């Protein structure tokens, strides 16, 4: 079912005033204006299904880049736990994938949950940097999925107005995408990164020492400032879960986990060492009921310092286990779906 929504355009010059009226998660990193398409009516997502919620068509030239951000807010029909995944997909005119799928997931803990900003309402946000592989027409879609082992029927409902799809209106010239390596849900191959007790490491550097191909991004010569953002997906590894390697499961369900997270964007000097480090840090509690937990990080308006001698930057996320369950850092699944990723933008 294709739903048409209302569109709102946000310009960079109006952004400071617009942020007062928008939810905090709507802060933009894009160069130029952004068009937002809202879901205009509530849409039910039955258990065990994936539903198309919003779609936009773009005409792009080869190499043209657009930033997509999708916010999916849901309510639940049950007090039980229901898995929620927000996916952004883009395909060409033949239906072939034009990029990886960007996804973010978290369990909805039930309509009686009062720990969300709005009781019973769970929002999940995903981001994608689309780089057109060829000149042509592309369809980009926001999908919502609901899944659970609950008996009987259940559903989630995508909420009108606060479910939306943003797409930048112009080429995000020079923008760079990061994603961490393969990490399947059950991790039967033992490829995932873990932080925690037992055999897991106490901490990890995502995009830095986790097997991610090294990326050193160079800001555009005309950019005075740059912006960096990242999405980090963590999963608790309680005993009996199907979402972690068995050897990483230390405690029974209900222990939960606490982690310290620091997002860094570092301007390098001419020797390749840190010249200026920009960071934002937070402590997160990830419950076993929530199980999957997406965290979103952003460093806006970072000055490009001439004194550093280069315009080269390095992105990384530090994750330190504090207590509780071991945590898995979710990665690329099925060779096509990215759950942990980052983007750097040249500001204009």
ABEGO torsion letter per residue (X at the ends): XBBBBBBBBBBAAAAAAAAAABBAAABBABBEBBBBBBBABBBBBBBGBBBBABBBBBBBBBGBBBBBBBBBBBBBABABBBBBBBBBBBBBAAGBBABBBBBBBBBBAEAABAABABBGBBBBBBBBBBBBABBEBBBBBBBBBBBBABBEBBBBBBBBGABBBBBBABBBBGBBBBBBBBBBAAGAAGABBBBEBEABBABBBBGAAAGBBBBBBBBBAABABBBBBBBBBBBBBBBGBAABBAAABABBBGAEBBBBBBBBBBBBBAAGBBABBBBBBBBBBBBAAAGBBBBBBBBBGBBBBAAAGBABBBBBBBBBBABEBBBBBBBBBGGABBABBBBBBBBX
